[in-house]
Structure formats: C-alpha cells, structure tokens
Amino acid sequence: MTETVDIRDLLEFCEQLLEPENYRDYAPNGLQVEGRREVRRLVTGVTACQALLDAAVEEGADAVLVHHGYFWKNEPEVLTGMKRRRLATLMAHDINLVAYHLPLDGHDEIGNNAWLARELGVSVNARFGHQSLAVSGDVDHPVSTAAMADRIEKRLGRTPLVVGPHQEIRRMGICTGGAQDMIADAIELGLDAFVSGEISERTTHMAREAGVTYFAAGHHATETGGVRLLGERLAEEFGISHQFIDIDNPA
C-alpha cells in the first residue's frame, strides 16, 4: 500500500542527507515551487523541463524532484514565455518542485559522481576540483581507451566523444555535467583519463597536449543517476510511489 508523507518531512530528510549548506550553488536547493502538503506520488527527472512536468501531471504526481530546477543566478527574473508555462503547470496542478544541484553531484553515496564511478568500475579514493566535487580513483582493471569508451556507452546508452591519446587507463577522474574545465585539475594530478558531460574547443587541445584521455559522455546522460537514486531512497524511507522519467536529451 502506498503511503503519504508531509512535504516538510520529505525535505527535512533530503536536507539531512545531502547537506546543501556545505555548497556554494548557482540556484536554490530544496523546495522551489510549493504545492500540496501531502505527497503520495513522486516523479524524478534530470531537468524540470515542460516535457517532464507534463509527464508528471499524467502520472498524478504530487511532487517533482530534479537535478536542474529553476531560478538560476543571472537568468531573467520575469515570468514570461517558457518559464511562465512551466510554473503555470506546477501551480495549476498543485505540484511541488524540489531541486538539488551541487549537493546531488557531491554526495559520497548517491551523488552523480559516486554513482558514475561505480558504473565505470572506478574505486574512488580522492576528491578534487571545484568545491571538491570531482572524484578520482583506480579502475578495477587497467583498460584501453576503446574499452572504457565501450563501457561508458553500455552504462549510459550514449556513445562518448573521445579526445586525447589512446592509452591504457589505470587512474581516472570523474565530474559529471558541465565540468569539462576540471580536466586541468586531472592533468595536475597525473590522471590517465577524465570523464565529464560536455566538451569545449579548448578541452581537445588540453587533452592532446597533456596526454590525458578525455571522455565527453553527455551532460544529461552522466546526471541521470543521482536524482533517480534519491527518489528510490525517499520511496524506501517513506513508502511513497516513485517513478524516474528520462526525458531524452542528446547533449
């Protein structure tokens, strides 16, 4: 039987688990749009886009939990166009929107980076980079660049873009999403490879000239793990219904 939970209790659990106060973030963490008090059905997804909201309405969700929410620094403040339509959907259906950004990257267990490390067979033994979000460690067995690219594709369902040398990979760094510039830190640490989501023009030259293999595995694809795992944890803790909805995004 599906239980219900007060949204305040759900938020308190998330705050204690993720400790957002420890991060300097670019958007508010926690409750971003208030809906009904009682939560029975929770939908999770990477980004609170209109397609995810429409799917949540179809599923009768009481709350939507995402990694990429709203109200980012330096974004337009007016409620027009796309932003108005998104907020109107949430408010018309009395749905809570909850978002956790950097706390859902950095968590040691359910964070995106820890999750991806497990998926790729990397035993994490250190943190590095901006706010110590990135993780690094030893690959379970030394693998070729081609073998690691194949592993990434199988785990994420997306073919990574690979730049830099083709070599044996023993020690690898990971920071999901748009953390391509942390390759500079990976170079300083002497890692063989670095995985993130996006790639910039400059990243190619850094990888080639420093001898570090870079895998651009997709911003969206590399960040599906954390929010899904958090949803599963909440469902287990409170007995509520949970559904992760993956809205395709090639970037």
Helices and strands as residue ranges (DSSP letters): E 5-6, H 7-18, G 20-22, E 30-33, E 38-39, E 41-47, H 50-58, E 63-68, H 81-92, E 96-99, H 103-106, H 112-119, E 122-128, G 130-132, E 134-144, H 145-156, E 161-163, E 168-174, G 180-182, H 183-188, E 193-196, H 201-210, E 213-216, G 221-223, H 225-238, E 241-244
